[in-house]
Amino acid sequence: MMLQEFFFSWGPMLLLIGVWAFFMRRWRGTQQKQSDYMDEVRSYLTDHIAETKRLNLNLERIASALEVKAK
């Protein structure tokens, strides 16, 4: 009788705590995946910006050479 009363009174609270812990662990794993993804995106964008700057320098050099040739 005593054990049954314990489970009826504390069971829902323990179930809520268990569900909360489950979702917190899942959320932490998802957060880590998002962090890894953002690191990949940041790396890609950094490389892309460097490549764009390099291309712009080459285009400026070509444009200045064409201007000199046109004069």
All heavy atoms as a GROMACS GRO file, in nm:
protein
  600
    1MET      N    1   0.082  -0.120   0.000
    1MET     CA    2   0.000   0.000   0.000
    1MET      C    3   0.086   0.126   0.000
    1MET      O    4   0.060   0.219  -0.071
    1MET     CB    5  -0.092  -0.003   0.123
    1MET     CG    6  -0.190   0.110   0.125
    1MET     SD    7  -0.321   0.078   0.008
    1MET     CE    8  -0.435   0.199   0.055
    2MET      N    9   0.193   0.124   0.078
    2MET     CA   10   0.279   0.241   0.089
    2MET      C   11   0.352   0.268  -0.043
    2MET      O   12   0.364   0.383  -0.086
    2MET     CB   13   0.380   0.217   0.202
    2MET     CG   14   0.461   0.336   0.233
    2MET     SD   15   0.362   0.449   0.327
    2MET     CE   16   0.486   0.522   0.425
    3LEU      N   17   0.400   0.162  -0.108
    3LEU     CA   18   0.472   0.177  -0.234
    3LEU      C   19   0.379   0.228  -0.343
    3LEU      O   20   0.417   0.312  -0.424
    3LEU     CB   21   0.534   0.043  -0.274
    3LEU     CG   22   0.630   0.044  -0.390
    3LEU    CD1   23   0.750   0.133  -0.360
    3LEU    CD2   24   0.679  -0.097  -0.420
    4GLN      N   25   0.256   0.181  -0.344
    4GLN     CA   26   0.159   0.225  -0.444
    4GLN      C   27   0.126   0.374  -0.426
    4GLN      O   28   0.119   0.448  -0.523
    4GLN     CB   29   0.032   0.141  -0.430
    4GLN     CG   30  -0.065   0.160  -0.544
    4GLN     CD   31  -0.185   0.069  -0.528
    4GLN    OE1   32  -0.214   0.018  -0.418
    4GLN    NE2   33  -0.256   0.047  -0.636
    5GLU      N   34   0.112   0.418  -0.304
    5GLU     CA   35   0.086   0.560  -0.277
    5GLU      C   36   0.204   0.646  -0.322
    5GLU      O   37   0.187   0.755  -0.377
    5GLU     CB   38   0.059   0.582  -0.128
    5GLU     CG   39  -0.073   0.530  -0.081
    5GLU     CD   40  -0.091   0.546   0.069
    5GLU    OE1   41  -0.003   0.609   0.134
    5GLU    OE2   42  -0.191   0.495   0.121
    6PHE      N   43   0.324   0.594  -0.298
    6PHE     CA   44   0.444   0.668  -0.340
    6PHE      C   45   0.444   0.688  -0.491
    6PHE      O   46   0.470   0.798  -0.541
    6PHE     CB   47   0.570   0.593  -0.296
    6PHE     CG   48   0.697   0.653  -0.348
    6PHE    CD1   49   0.750   0.766  -0.288
    6PHE    CD2   50   0.763   0.598  -0.456
    6PHE    CE1   51   0.867   0.824  -0.335
    6PHE    CE2   52   0.879   0.655  -0.504
    6PHE     CZ   53   0.931   0.768  -0.444
    7PHE      N   54   0.418   0.581  -0.567
    7PHE     CA   55   0.419   0.593  -0.712
    7PHE      C   56   0.306   0.681  -0.764
    7PHE      O   57   0.323   0.753  -0.864
    7PHE     CB   58   0.414   0.455  -0.779
    7PHE     CG   59   0.547   0.386  -0.779
    7PHE    CD1   60   0.564   0.264  -0.716
    7PHE    CD2   61   0.657   0.444  -0.840
    7PHE    CE1   62   0.687   0.201  -0.716
    7PHE    CE2   63   0.781   0.382  -0.840
    7PHE     CZ   64   0.795   0.260  -0.777
    8PHE      N   65   0.191   0.676  -0.701
    8PHE     CA   66   0.081   0.762  -0.745
    8PHE      C   67   0.108   0.909  -0.714
    8PHE      O   68   0.070   0.998  -0.790
    8PHE     CB   69  -0.052   0.721  -0.679
    8PHE     CG   70  -0.118   0.608  -0.751
    8PHE    CD1   71  -0.158   0.494  -0.682
    8PHE    CD2   72  -0.142   0.613  -0.887
    8PHE    CE1   73  -0.220   0.389  -0.746
    8PHE    CE2   74  -0.203   0.508  -0.953
    8PHE     CZ   75  -0.242   0.395  -0.883
    9SER      N   76   0.177   0.936  -0.605
    9SER     CA   77   0.202   1.076  -0.570
    9SER      C   78   0.326   1.132  -0.642
    9SER      O   79   0.325   1.246  -0.688
    9SER     CB   80   0.215   1.092  -0.419
    9SER     OG   81   0.327   1.018  -0.373
   10TRP      N   82   0.433   1.054  -0.650
   10TRP     CA   83   0.558   1.102  -0.709
   10TRP      C   84   0.581   1.057  -0.853
   10TRP      O   85   0.671   1.110  -0.921
   10TRP     CB   86   0.676   1.058  -0.623
   10TRP     CG   87   0.687   1.140  -0.500
   10TRP    CD1   88   0.642   1.107  -0.376
   10TRP    CD2   89   0.744   1.270  -0.490
   10TRP    NE1   90   0.667   1.207  -0.288
   10TRP    CE2   91   0.730   1.310  -0.356
   10TRP    CE3   92   0.803   1.357  -0.580
   10TRP    CZ2   93   0.775   1.433  -0.310
   10TRP    CZ3   94   0.848   1.479  -0.533
   10TRP    CH2   95   0.833   1.516  -0.400
   11GLY      N   96   0.504   0.963  -0.900
   11GLY     CA   97   0.521   0.910  -1.036
   11GLY      C   98   0.514   1.016  -1.145
   11GLY      O   99   0.605   1.024  -1.230
   12PRO      N  100   0.410   1.099  -1.148
   12PRO     CA  101   0.404   1.201  -1.254
   12PRO      C  102   0.522   1.299  -1.249
   12PRO      O  103   0.574   1.338  -1.353
   12PRO     CB  104   0.272   1.273  -1.225
   12PRO     CG  105   0.189   1.175  -1.151
   12PRO     CD  106   0.287   1.094  -1.070
   13MET      N  107   0.566   1.335  -1.128
   13MET     CA  108   0.678   1.427  -1.118
   13MET      C  109   0.806   1.361  -1.167
   13MET      O  110   0.884   1.424  -1.240
   13MET     CB  111   0.696   1.472  -0.972
   13MET     CG  112   0.806   1.573  -0.953
   13MET     SD  113   0.783   1.724  -1.046
   13MET     CE  114   0.648   1.796  -0.959
   14LEU      N  115   0.829   1.236  -1.131
   14LEU     CA  116   0.948   1.165  -1.178
   14LEU      C  117   0.944   1.146  -1.329
   14LEU      O  118   1.047   1.155  -1.398
   14LEU     CB  119   0.962   1.030  -1.106
   14LEU     CG  120   0.989   1.039  -0.956
   14LEU    CD1  121   0.988   0.899  -0.895
   14LEU    CD2  122   1.121   1.108  -0.930
   15LEU      N  123   0.826   1.120  -1.383
   15LEU     CA  124   0.810   1.106  -1.528
   15LEU      C  125   0.842   1.239  -1.597
   15LEU      O  126   0.912   1.241  -1.700
   15LEU     CB  127   0.668   1.061  -1.562
   15LEU     CG  128   0.640   1.039  -1.710
   15LEU    CD1  129   0.721   0.920  -1.761
   15LEU    CD2  130   0.492   1.016  -1.732
   16LEU      N  131   0.794   1.350  -1.543
   16LEU     CA  132   0.824   1.481  -1.600
   16LEU      C  133   0.974   1.509  -1.598
   16LEU      O  134   1.030   1.559  -1.696
   16LEU     CB  135   0.752   1.590  -1.521
   16LEU     CG  136   0.616   1.632  -1.574
   16LEU    CD1  137   0.551   1.729  -1.478
   16LEU    CD2  138   0.628   1.693  -1.711
   17ILE      N  139   1.040   1.476  -1.489
   17ILE     CA  140   1.184   1.498  -1.478
   17ILE      C  141   1.258   1.411  -1.581
   17ILE      O  142   1.352   1.457  -1.648
   17ILE     CB  143   1.233   1.470  -1.335
   17ILE    CG1  144   1.179   1.578  -1.241
   17ILE    CG2  145   1.386   1.465  -1.329
   17ILE    CD1  146   1.202   1.547  -1.095
   18GLY      N  147   1.214   1.288  -1.597
   18GLY     CA  148   1.277   1.198  -1.695
   18GLY      C  149   1.259   1.249  -1.837
   18GLY      O  150   1.354   1.247  -1.916
   19VAL      N  151   1.140   1.295  -1.871
   19VAL     CA  152   1.116   1.348  -2.006
   19VAL      C  153   1.198   1.474  -2.027
   19VAL      O  154   1.257   1.494  -2.134
   19VAL     CB  155   0.964   1.374  -2.026
   19VAL    CG1  156   0.938   1.454  -2.153
   19VAL    CG2  157   0.888   1.243  -2.030
   20TRP      N  158   1.204   1.560  -1.927
   20TRP     CA  159   1.284   1.683  -1.937
   20TRP      C  160   1.431   1.649  -1.961
   20TRP      O  161   1.496   1.708  -2.047
   20TRP     CB  162   1.267   1.765  -1.810
   20TRP     CG  163   1.351   1.888  -1.809
   20TRP    CD1  164   1.329   2.005  -1.874
   20TRP    CD2  165   1.474   1.904  -1.738
   20TRP    NE1  166   1.430   2.094  -1.847
   20TRP    CE2  167   1.520   2.035  -1.764
   20TRP    CE3  168   1.548   1.822  -1.654
   20TRP    CZ2  169   1.639   2.084  -1.710
   20TRP    CZ3  170   1.666   1.871  -1.600
   20TRP    CH2  171   1.709   2.001  -1.629
   21ALA      N  172   1.485   1.553  -1.886
   21ALA     CA  173   1.625   1.514  -1.902
   21ALA      C  174   1.650   1.456  -2.041
   21ALA      O  175   1.752   1.486  -2.104
   21ALA     CB  176   1.664   1.412  -1.794
   22PHE      N  177   1.556   1.377  -2.091
   22PHE     CA  178   1.568   1.319  -2.225
   22PHE      C  179   1.578   1.429  -2.331
   22PHE      O  180   1.666   1.427  -2.417
   22PHE     CB  181   1.449   1.228  -2.253
   22PHE     CG  182   1.442   1.180  -2.395
   22PHE    CD1  183   1.525   1.079  -2.439
   22PHE    CD2  184   1.351   1.236  -2.483
   22PHE    CE1  185   1.519   1.035  -2.570
   22PHE    CE2  186   1.344   1.193  -2.614
   22PHE     CZ  187   1.429   1.092  -2.658
   23PHE      N  188   1.487   1.526  -2.325
   23PHE     CA  189   1.487   1.632  -2.425
   23PHE      C  190   1.608   1.724  -2.411
   23PHE      O  191   1.659   1.774  -2.511
   23PHE     CB  192   1.357   1.712  -2.420
   23PHE     CG  193   1.244   1.643  -2.490
   23PHE    CD1  194   1.136   1.596  -2.419
   23PHE    CD2  195   1.248   1.624  -2.626
   23PHE    CE1  196   1.033   1.531  -2.484
   23PHE    CE2  197   1.146   1.559  -2.692
   23PHE     CZ  198   1.038   1.512  -2.621
   24MET      N  199   1.657   1.744  -2.290
   24MET     CA  200   1.775   1.828  -2.272
   24MET      C  201   1.898   1.760  -2.333
   24MET      O  202   1.981   1.826  -2.395
   24MET     CB  203   1.800   1.857  -2.124
   24MET     CG  204   1.697   1.950  -2.062
   24MET     SD  205   1.683   2.107  -2.149
   24MET     CE  206   1.836   2.184  -2.104
   25ARG      N  207   1.910   1.630  -2.319
   25ARG     CA  208   2.022   1.557  -2.380
   25ARG      C  209   2.014   1.562  -2.531
   25ARG      O  210   2.114   1.578  -2.599
   25ARG     CB  211   2.025   1.413  -2.330
   25ARG     CG  212   2.061   1.405  -2.183
   25ARG     CD  213   2.081   1.264  -2.140
   25ARG     NE  214   2.213   1.224  -2.187
   25ARG     CZ  215   2.254   1.100  -2.193
   25ARG    NH1  216   2.174   1.003  -2.154
   25ARG    NH2  217   2.374   1.070  -2.236
   26ARG      N  218   1.892   1.547  -2.584
   26ARG     CA  219   1.875   1.554  -2.730
   26ARG      C  220   1.907   1.693  -2.780
   26ARG      O  221   1.968   1.711  -2.885
   26ARG     CB  222   1.732   1.520  -2.769
   26ARG     CG  223   1.712   1.376  -2.800
   26ARG     CD  224   1.578   1.353  -2.856
   26ARG     NE  225   1.582   1.373  -3.000
   26ARG     CZ  226   1.490   1.332  -3.082
   26ARG    NH1  227   1.386   1.270  -3.034
   26ARG    NH2  228   1.500   1.353  -3.209
   27TRP      N  229   1.865   1.795  -2.707
   27TRP     CA  230   1.887   1.933  -2.749
   27TRP      C  231   2.036   1.965  -2.749
   27TRP      O  232   2.086   2.031  -2.838
   27TRP     CB  233   1.812   2.028  -2.656
   27TRP     CG  234   1.829   2.172  -2.693
   27TRP    CD1  235   1.784   2.234  -2.804
   27TRP    CD2  236   1.899   2.270  -2.618
   27TRP    NE1  237   1.819   2.366  -2.802
   27TRP    CE2  238   1.891   2.390  -2.689
   27TRP    CE3  239   1.968   2.268  -2.497
   27TRP    CZ2  240   1.949   2.507  -2.644
   27TRP    CZ3  241   2.025   2.385  -2.453
   27TRP    CH2  242   2.015   2.502  -2.526
   28ARG      N  243   2.109   1.912  -2.651
   28ARG     CA  244   2.252   1.936  -2.645
   28ARG      C  245   2.321   1.874  -2.766
   28ARG      O  246   2.412   1.933  -2.823
   28ARG     CB  247   2.309   1.880  -2.515
   28ARG     CG  248   2.457   1.912  -2.500
   28ARG     CD  249   2.510   1.869  -2.366
   28ARG     NE  250   2.485   1.728  -2.343
   28ARG     CZ  251   2.467   1.674  -2.224
   28ARG    NH1  252   2.472   1.750  -2.117
   28ARG    NH2  253   2.445   1.546  -2.210
   29GLY      N  254   2.279   1.755  -2.807
   29GLY     CA  255   2.335   1.691  -2.925
   29GLY      C  256   2.305   1.770  -3.051
   29GLY      O  257   2.390   1.788  -3.138
   30THR      N  258   2.183   1.822  -3.062
   30THR     CA  259   2.144   1.903  -3.177
   30THR      C  260   2.223   2.032  -3.178
   30THR      O  261   2.266   2.078  -3.284
   30THR     CB  262   1.993   1.933  -3.171
   30THR    OG1  263   1.920   1.811  -3.166
   30THR    CG2  264   1.948   2.012  -3.291
   31GLN      N  265   2.243   2.090  -3.062
   31GLN     CA  266   2.318   2.215  -3.053
   31GLN      C  267   2.462   2.194  -3.099
   31GLN      O  268   2.519   2.279  -3.167
   31GLN     CB  269   2.315   2.266  -2.910
   31GLN     CG  270   2.364   2.406  -2.892
   31GLN     CD  271   2.348   2.454  -2.750
   31GLN    OE1  272   2.347   2.374  -2.657
   31GLN    NE2  273   2.336   2.582  -2.732
   32GLN      N  274   2.521   2.080  -3.066
   32GLN     CA  275   2.657   2.050  -3.108
   32GLN      C  276   2.663   2.035  -3.260
   32GLN      O  277   2.755   2.084  -3.324
   32GLN     CB  278   2.708   1.922  -3.040
   32GLN     CG  279   2.850   1.886  -3.076
   32GLN     CD  280   2.950   1.990  -3.032
   32GLN    OE1  281   2.934   2.052  -2.927
   32GLN    NE2  282   3.053   2.011  -3.110
   33LYS      N  283   2.563   1.969  -3.318
   33LYS     CA  284   2.558   1.954  -3.464
   33LYS      C  285   2.545   2.090  -3.530
   33LYS      O  286   2.609   2.116  -3.632
   33LYS     CB  287   2.442   1.864  -3.504
   33LYS     CG  288   2.460   1.719  -3.468
   33LYS     CD  289   2.338   1.638  -3.504
   33LYS     CE  290   2.348   1.497  -3.450
   33LYS     NZ  291   2.224   1.423  -3.470
   34GLN      N  292   2.463   2.177  -3.474
   34GLN     CA  293   2.447   2.311  -3.531
   34GLN      C  294   2.578   2.389  -3.520
   34GLN      O  295   2.614   2.462  -3.612
   34GLN     CB  296   2.336   2.386  -3.458
   34GLN     CG  297   2.198   2.336  -3.492
   34GLN     CD  298   2.090   2.405  -3.409
   34GLN    OE1  299   2.119   2.472  -3.310
   34GLN    NE2  300   1.965   2.387  -3.448
   35SER      N  301   2.648   2.373  -3.410
   35SER     CA  302   2.776   2.441  -3.392
   35SER      C  303   2.877   2.392  -3.496
   35SER      O  304   2.950   2.473  -3.555
   35SER     CB  305   2.829   2.416  -3.251
   35SER     OG  306   2.955   2.474  -3.235
   36ASP      N  307   2.882   2.261  -3.519
   36ASP     CA  308   2.972   2.207  -3.620
   36ASP      C  309   2.936   2.259  -3.758
   36ASP      O  310   3.024   2.294  -3.837
   36ASP     CB  311   2.968   2.054  -3.620
   36ASP     CG  312   3.025   1.993  -3.493
   36ASP    OD1  313   3.094   2.066  -3.419
   36ASP    OD2  314   2.999   1.874  -3.468
   37TYR      N  315   2.808   2.265  -3.788
   37TYR     CA  316   2.762   2.315  -3.917
   37TYR      C  317   2.800   2.462  -3.935
   37TYR      O  318   2.848   2.502  -4.042
   37TYR     CB  319   2.610   2.298  -3.930
   37TYR     CG  320   2.555   2.357  -4.057
   37TYR    CD1  321   2.576   2.296  -4.180
   37TYR    CD2  322   2.482   2.475  -4.054
   37TYR    CE1  323   2.525   2.351  -4.296
   37TYR    CE2  324   2.431   2.531  -4.169
   37TYR     CZ  325   2.453   2.468  -4.291
   37TYR     OH  326   2.404   2.523  -4.405
   38MET      N  327   2.782   2.541  -3.830
   38MET     CA  328   2.816   2.683  -3.839
   38MET      C  329   2.967   2.702  -3.858
   38MET      O  330   3.010   2.792  -3.929
   38MET     CB  331   2.768   2.758  -3.715
   38MET     CG  332   2.617   2.772  -3.707
   38MET     SD  333   2.544   2.848  -3.854
   38MET     CE  334   2.607   3.012  -3.842
   39ASP      N  335   3.048   2.615  -3.797
   39ASP     CA  336   3.193   2.622  -3.818
   39ASP      C  337   3.228   2.593  -3.964
   39ASP      O  338   3.314   2.659  -4.022
   39ASP     CB  339   3.266   2.524  -3.726
   39ASP     CG  340   3.263   2.567  -3.581
   39ASP    OD1  341   3.239   2.687  -3.554
   39ASP    OD2  342   3.284   2.480  -3.494
   40GLU      N  343   3.159   2.494  -4.024
   40GLU     CA  344   3.182   2.464  -4.165
   40GLU      C  345   3.141   2.581  -4.253
   40GLU      O  346   3.214   2.616  -4.347
   40GLU     CB  347   3.102   2.340  -4.206
   40GLU     CG  348   3.155   2.211  -4.150
   40GLU     CD  349   3.072   2.092  -4.192
   40GLU    OE1  350   3.010   2.097  -4.300
   40GLU    OE2  351   3.068   1.994  -4.116
   41VAL      N  352   3.027   2.642  -4.224
   41VAL     CA  353   2.981   2.756  -4.303
   41VAL      C  354   3.078   2.872  -4.289
   41VAL      O  355   3.114   2.938  -4.387
   41VAL     CB  356   2.838   2.798  -4.260
   41VAL    CG1  357   2.799   2.931  -4.319
   41VAL    CG2  358   2.739   2.690  -4.299
   42ARG      N  359   3.124   2.899  -4.168
   42ARG     CA  360   3.218   3.009  -4.144
   42ARG      C  361   3.348   2.985  -4.222
   42ARG      O  362   3.402   3.076  -4.284
   42ARG     CB  363   3.245   3.020  -3.994
   42ARG     CG  364   3.321   3.144  -3.955
   42ARG     CD  365   3.332   3.159  -3.803
   42ARG     NE  366   3.200   3.177  -3.743
   42ARG     CZ  367   3.142   3.091  -3.660
   42ARG    NH1  368   3.203   2.980  -3.627
   42ARG    NH2  369   3.023   3.116  -3.609
   43SER      N  370   3.396   2.862  -4.221
   43SER     CA  371   3.518   2.828  -4.294
   43SER      C  372   3.497   2.847  -4.444
   43SER      O  373   3.582   2.904  -4.513
   43SER     CB  374   3.558   2.683  -4.264
   43SER     OG  375   3.664   2.645  -4.346
   44TYR      N  376   3.383   2.799  -4.494
   44TYR     CA  377   3.353   2.814  -4.637
   44TYR      C  378   3.346   2.962  -4.675
   44TYR      O  379   3.403   3.002  -4.777
   44TYR     CB  380   3.221   2.745  -4.671
   44TYR     CG  381   3.174   2.775  -4.811
   44TYR    CD1  382   3.231   2.710  -4.920
   44TYR    CD2  383   3.075   2.870  -4.835
   44TYR    CE1  384   3.190   2.739  -5.049
   44TYR    CE2  385   3.034   2.899  -4.963
   44TYR     CZ  386   3.091   2.834  -5.070
   44TYR     OH  387   3.051   2.863  -5.197
   45LEU      N  388   3.278   3.042  -4.595
   45LEU     CA  389   3.264   3.184  -4.627
   45LEU      C  390   3.399   3.256  -4.621
   45LEU      O  391   3.427   3.342  -4.704
   45LEU     CB  392   3.165   3.250  -4.532
   45LEU     CG  393   3.018   3.212  -4.555
   45LEU    CD1  394   2.931   3.277  -4.450
   45LEU    CD2  395   2.973   3.253  -4.694
   46THR      N  396   3.484   3.220  -4.526
   46THR     CA  397   3.616   3.280  -4.518
   46THR      C  398   3.696   3.249  -4.644
   46THR      O  399   3.758   3.338  -4.703
   46THR     CB  400   3.691   3.229  -4.393
   46THR    OG1  401   3.612   3.258  -4.278
   46THR    CG2  402   3.826   3.292  -4.379
   47ASP      N  403   3.692   3.123  -4.686
   47ASP     CA  404   3.762   3.084  -4.809
   47ASP      C  405   3.702   3.155  -4.930
   47ASP      O  406   3.774   3.199  -5.020
   47ASP     CB  407   3.755   2.933  -4.829
   47ASP     CG  408   3.831   2.856  -4.724
   47ASP    OD1  409   3.913   2.918  -4.651
   47ASP    OD2  410   3.808   2.734  -4.711
   48HIS      N  411   3.571   3.165  -4.934
   48HIS     CA  412   3.503   3.229  -5.046
   48HIS      C  413   3.539   3.378  -5.053
   48HIS      O  414   3.563   3.431  -5.163
   48HIS     CB  415   3.352   3.211  -5.032
   48HIS     CG  416   3.274   3.264  -5.147
   48HIS    ND1  417   3.274   3.203  -5.270
   48HIS    CD2  418   3.194   3.372  -5.158
   48HIS    CE1  419   3.198   3.273  -5.352
   48HIS    NE2  420   3.147   3.376  -5.287
   49ILE      N  421   3.545   3.444  -4.941
   49ILE     CA  422   3.580   3.587  -4.938
   49ILE      C  423   3.724   3.606  -4.986
   49ILE      O  424   3.753   3.697  -5.065
   49ILE     CB  425   3.559   3.645  -4.797
   49ILE    CG1  426   3.409   3.656  -4.768
   49ILE    CG2  427   3.626   3.781  -4.783
   49ILE    CD1  428   3.376   3.689  -4.625
   50ALA      N  429   3.814   3.519  -4.941
   50ALA     CA  430   3.954   3.529  -4.985
   50ALA      C  431   3.965   3.508  -5.136
   50ALA      O  432   4.038   3.581  -5.205
   50ALA     CB  433   4.040   3.427  -4.911
   51GLU      N  434   3.893   3.412  -5.189
   51GLU     CA  435   3.894   3.386  -5.334
   51GLU      C  436   3.835   3.504  -5.411
   51GLU      O  437   3.886   3.542  -5.516
   51GLU     CB  438   3.816   3.258  -5.364
   51GLU     CG  439   3.810   3.220  -5.510
   51GLU     CD  440   3.945   3.176  -5.565
   51GLU    OE1  441   4.037   3.148  -5.486
   51GLU    OE2  442   3.959   3.173  -5.688
   52THR      N  443   3.729   3.563  -5.359
   52THR     CA  444   3.667   3.678  -5.424
   52THR      C  445   3.763   3.797  -5.427
   52THR      O  446   3.774   3.866  -5.529
   52THR     CB  447   3.536   3.717  -5.352
   52THR    OG1  448   3.448   3.605  -5.352
   52THR    CG2  449   3.468   3.834  -5.419
   53LYS      N  450   3.834   3.820  -5.318
   53LYS     CA  451   3.933   3.928  -5.315
   53LYS      C  452   4.044   3.904  -5.417
   53LYS      O  453   4.087   3.996  -5.486
   53LYS     CB  454   3.991   3.943  -5.175
   53LYS     CG  455   3.896   4.004  -5.076
   53LYS     CD  456   3.959   4.015  -4.938
   53LYS     CE  457   3.862   4.075  -4.839
   53LYS     NZ  458   3.920   4.085  -4.705
   54ARG      N  459   4.090   3.780  -5.426
   54ARG     CA  460   4.194   3.746  -5.522
   54ARG      C  461   4.146   3.770  -5.665
   54ARG      O  462   4.216   3.828  -5.748
   54ARG     CB  463   4.236   3.601  -5.505
   54ARG     CG  464   4.359   3.561  -5.588
   54ARG     CD  465   4.391   3.413  -5.572
   54ARG     NE  466   4.289   3.327  -5.628
   54ARG     CZ  467   4.276   3.302  -5.759
   54ARG    NH1  468   4.357   3.358  -5.846
   54ARG    NH2  469   4.183   3.221  -5.802
   55LEU      N  470   4.023   3.729  -5.695
   55LEU     CA  471   3.967   3.750  -5.829
   55LEU      C  472   3.950   3.899  -5.858
   55LEU      O  473   3.975   3.944  -5.971
   55LEU     CB  474   3.833   3.678  -5.843
   55LEU     CG  475   3.841   3.526  -5.855
   55LEU    CD1  476   3.701   3.466  -5.852
   55LEU    CD2  477   3.913   3.487  -5.982
   56ASN      N  478   3.907   3.975  -5.759
   56ASN     CA  479   3.890   4.119  -5.779
   56ASN      C  480   4.023   4.186  -5.811
   56ASN      O  481   4.030   4.275  -5.896
   56ASN     CB  482   3.824   4.184  -5.658
   56ASN     CG  483   3.675   4.159  -5.652
   56ASN    OD1  484   3.615   4.121  -5.751
   56ASN    ND2  485   3.617   4.179  -5.536
   57LEU      N  486   4.129   4.146  -5.742
   57LEU     CA  487   4.261   4.201  -5.771
   57LEU      C  488   4.303   4.170  -5.914
   57LEU      O  489   4.356   4.256  -5.985
   57LEU     CB  490   4.365   4.149  -5.672
   57LEU     CG  491   4.357   4.204  -5.531
   57LEU    CD1  492   4.455   4.130  -5.439
   57LEU    CD2  493   4.388   4.353  -5.530
   58ASN      N  494   4.279   4.046  -5.957
   58ASN     CA  495   4.313   4.010  -6.095
   58ASN      C  496   4.230   4.089  -6.195
   58ASN      O  497   4.283   4.135  -6.297
   58ASN     CB  498   4.293   3.860  -6.117
   58ASN     CG  499   4.402   3.777  -6.051
   58ASN    OD1  500   4.511   3.827  -6.026
   58ASN    ND2  501   4.372   3.652  -6.024
   59LEU      N  502   4.102   4.106  -6.166
   59LEU     CA  503   4.018   4.183  -6.259
   59LEU      C  504   4.060   4.329  -6.266
   59LEU      O  505   4.059   4.390  -6.374
   59LEU     CB  506   3.870   4.171  -6.218
   59LEU     CG  507   3.805   4.035  -6.244
   59LEU    CD1  508   3.666   4.033  -6.184
   59LEU    CD2  509   3.800   4.005  -6.392
   60GLU      N  510   4.098   4.387  -6.152
   60GLU     CA  511   4.145   4.524  -6.152
   60GLU      C  512   4.274   4.537  -6.233
   60GLU      O  513   4.293   4.633  -6.309
   60GLU     CB  514   4.168   4.573  -6.009
   60GLU     CG  515   4.042   4.601  -5.932
   60GLU     CD  516   4.068   4.638  -5.786
   60GLU    OE1  517   4.186   4.662  -5.752
   60GLU    OE2  518   3.972   4.641  -5.710
   61ARG      N  519   4.362   4.441  -6.220
   61ARG     CA  520   4.487   4.442  -6.296
   61ARG      C  521   4.460   4.432  -6.446
   61ARG      O  522   4.520   4.504  -6.526
   61ARG     CB  523   4.574   4.326  -6.250
   61ARG     CG  524   4.719   4.340  -6.291
   61ARG     CD  525   4.799   4.226  -6.237
   61ARG     NE  526   4.740   4.103  -6.292
   61ARG     CZ  527   4.778   3.982  -6.256
   61ARG    NH1  528   4.870   3.966  -6.167
   61ARG    NH2  529   4.721   3.877  -6.309
   62ILE      N  530   4.366   4.345  -6.484
   62ILE     CA  531   4.330   4.332  -6.626
   62ILE      C  532   4.265   4.460  -6.676
   62ILE      O  533   4.296   4.508  -6.786
   62ILE     CB  534   4.236   4.210  -6.646
   62ILE    CG1  535   4.312   4.081  -6.619
   62ILE    CG2  536   4.176   4.210  -6.785
   62ILE    CD1  537   4.224   3.959  -6.611
   63ALA      N  538   4.176   4.518  -6.595
   63ALA     CA  539   4.109   4.641  -6.637
   63ALA      C  540   4.209   4.755  -6.655
   63ALA      O  541   4.200   4.831  -6.753
   63ALA     CB  542   4.002   4.680  -6.535
   64SER      N  543   4.304   4.766  -6.565
   64SER     CA  544   4.403   4.874  -6.579
   64SER      C  545   4.492   4.849  -6.701
   64SER      O  546   4.529   4.944  -6.771
   64SER     CB  547   4.486   4.889  -6.452
   64SER     OG  548   4.561   4.772  -6.428
   65ALA      N  549   4.524   4.725  -6.728
   65ALA     CA  550   4.604   4.695  -6.849
   65ALA      C  551   4.526   4.728  -6.974
   65ALA      O  552   4.583   4.781  -7.072
   65ALA     CB  553   4.645   4.547  -6.849
   66LEU      N  554   4.396   4.701  -6.977
   66LEU     CA  555   4.314   4.734  -7.094
   66LEU      C  556   4.300   4.885  -7.110
   66LEU      O  557   4.296   4.936  -7.223
   66LEU     CB  558   4.177   4.668  -7.082
   66LEU     CG  559   4.174   4.516  -7.103
   66LEU    CD1  560   4.035   4.462  -7.075
   66LEU    CD2  561   4.219   4.480  -7.242
   67GLU      N  562   4.290   4.958  -6.999
   67GLU     CA  563   4.280   5.105  -7.007
   67GLU      C  564   4.408   5.163  -7.065
   67GLU      O  565   4.404   5.256  -7.147
   67GLU     CB  566   4.254   5.164  -6.869
   67GLU     CG  567   4.112   5.144  -6.821
   67GLU     CD  568   4.092   5.194  -6.678
   67GLU    OE1  569   4.189   5.245  -6.618
   67GLU    OE2  570   3.979   5.184  -6.630
   68VAL      N  571   4.523   5.110  -7.022
   68VAL     CA  572   4.652   5.159  -7.074
   68VAL      C  573   4.662   5.128  -7.224
   68VAL      O  574   4.706   5.212  -7.302
   68VAL     CB  575   4.768   5.094  -6.996
   68VAL    CG1  576   4.900   5.118  -7.065
   68VAL    CG2  577   4.771   5.146  -6.854
   69LYS      N  578   4.615   5.011  -7.263
   69LYS     CA  579   4.621   4.970  -7.402
   69LYS      C  580   4.526   5.055  -7.488
   69LYS      O  581   4.556   5.085  -7.604
   69LYS     CB  582   4.584   4.823  -7.414
   69LYS     CG  583   4.635   4.755  -7.537
   69LYS     CD  584   4.601   4.607  -7.529
   69LYS     CE  585   4.711   4.529  -7.595
   69LYS     NZ  586   4.682   4.387  -7.596
   70ALA      N  587   4.411   5.093  -7.434
   70ALA     CA  588   4.312   5.172  -7.508
   70ALA      C  589   4.358   5.315  -7.530
   70ALA      O  590   4.315   5.380  -7.624
   70ALA     CB  591   4.178   5.170  -7.436
   71LYS      N  592   4.444   5.370  -7.448
   71LYS     CA  593   4.489   5.510  -7.459
   71LYS      C  594   4.586   5.527  -7.566
   71LYS      O  595   4.642   5.490  -7.645
   71LYS     CB  596   4.548   5.560  -7.328
   71LYS     CG  597   4.445   5.579  -7.224
   71LYS     CD  598   4.509   5.632  -7.097
   71LYS     CE  599   4.406   5.646  -6.987
   71LYS     NZ  600   4.461   5.696  -6.867
   0.00000   0.00000   0.00000
